[in-house]
Amino acid sequence: MRARRTARDTVIWVVATAGIVAMVLDQTIIGAILLAFAVWQLVLVARRGGGLFVDQRAADRPGKPTVS
């Protein structure tokens, strides 16, 4: 679980950094898209929603789905 969080955080910060670099290099559309994605993921993480890597093991179990 810790490795998943570390990977998620690393990917978010790399995307945010790439968005800033793209904006500096005058690639505004690409930079805006990357920054919007990074901000969206940070909001999901702040709400404890999981962000990029959502654990789907409970959804793959047979039977009636439950919300936990």
C-alpha positions in Angstrom: 0.0 0.0 0.0 2.8 2.4 0.8 4.5 1.7 -2.5 1.3 2.5 -4.3 1.0 5.8 -2.5 4.6 6.7 -3.3 4.1 5.8 -6.9 0.9 7.9 -7.1 2.6 10.9 -5.5 5.6 10.6 -7.7 3.5 10.4 -10.8 1.4 13.4 -9.7 4.5 15.6 -9.0 6.1 14.5 -12.3 3.0 15.5 -14.2 2.8 18.8 -12.4 6.4 19.6 -13.1 6.0 18.6 -16.7 3.0 21.0 -16.9 5.0 23.8 -15.5 7.9 23.1 -17.9 5.6 23.0 -20.8 4.1 26.4 -19.8 7.6 27.9 -19.6 8.5 26.4 -23.0 5.4 28.1 -24.4 3.4 24.9 -24.9 0.3 26.3 -23.2 -2.3 23.8 -24.2 -0.2 20.8 -23.2 0.9 22.5 -20.0 -2.7 23.4 -19.1 -3.8 19.9 -19.7 -1.0 18.4 -17.6 -1.5 20.9 -14.8 -5.3 20.3 -14.8 -4.7 16.6 -14.5 -2.2 17.1 -11.6 -4.6 19.4 -9.7 -7.5 17.0 -10.3 -5.4 14.1 -8.8 -4.3 16.3 -5.9 -7.9 17.1 -5.1 -8.8 13.4 -5.2 -6.0 12.6 -2.9 -7.0 15.3 -0.5 -10.5 13.9 -0.4 -9.1 10.5 0.3 -10.5 9.2 -2.9 -7.4 7.3 -3.9 -6.2 9.3 -7.0 -4.6 7.4 -9.8 -4.4 3.9 -8.3 -7.7 2.8 -6.9 -7.9 -0.6 -5.2 -10.3 -2.7 -7.3 -10.0 -6.0 -5.4 -13.3 -5.6 -3.6 -15.1 -4.8 -6.9 -13.7 -8.0 -8.5 -15.3 -10.3 -5.9 -18.3 -12.3 -7.0 -21.7 -11.5 -5.5 -23.6 -8.4 -4.7 -21.4 -5.3 -4.6 -21.1 -3.4 -1.4 -19.9 0.1 -0.6 -17.3 0.5 2.1 
